[in-house]
Amino acid sequence: MFAKARESGGARLGVVVSRKVAPRAVDRNHLKRLAREAFRGARHALGATDLVLMARRCPQRSGWGAVRAELASVISELAQRAG
């Protein structure tokens, strides 16, 4: 995940999940939905920050809960640093 502060405006999120990382469109879209869900929870605390999430590998289908928890923890940590 990359983060860069901006001068004004709200927080923005960009998510990149390549076909090489997750060959099935269902999995790519699921990763994007999880990232957006975690971002919405901490958006107000991030201030004027741009975040870019680049997926490096697709988890097993049974590991989606761990992905959700990790994303939430990373974004909340960034929010604490920003605030």
FENCOR-V488944 format. One record per backbone hydrogen bond with DSSP energy under -0.5 kcal/mol. CO is the residue of the C=O (numbers start at 1). NH is the residue of the N-H. E is the energy in kcal/mol with one decimal. If there is no record, write none. Layout:
CO:NH:E  CO:NH:E
This chain:
2:52:-2.4  4:50:-3.1  12:51:-2.6  14:53:-3.1  15:17:-0.5  16:55:-2.6  18:22:-2.1  21:58:-0.8  24:28:-1.9  25:29:-2.7  26:30:-2.0  27:31:-2.3  28:32:-1.9  29:33:-2.4  30:34:-2.4  31:35:-2.2  32:36:-2.4  33:37:-2.3  34:38:-2.2  35:39:-2.2  36:40:-2.3  37:41:-1.1  38:42:-0.7  39:42:-0.9  39:43:-0.9  42:45:-0.6  42:46:-0.9  43:46:-0.8  43:47:-0.6  47:49:-1.4  48:6:-3.3  49:12:-2.5  49:51:-0.5  50:4:-2.1  51:14:-2.2  52:2:-2.8  52:54:-0.6  53:16:-3.1  53:55:-0.6  60:63:-1.9  61:64:-0.8  63:67:-1.7  64:68:-2.4  65:69:-2.1  66:70:-2.4  67:71:-2.6  68:72:-2.2  69:73:-2.1  70:74:-2.4  71:75:-2.5  72:76:-2.2  73:77:-1.9  74:78:-2.1  75:79:-2.1  76:80:-2.0  77:81:-1.9  78:82:-2.1  79:83:-1.9
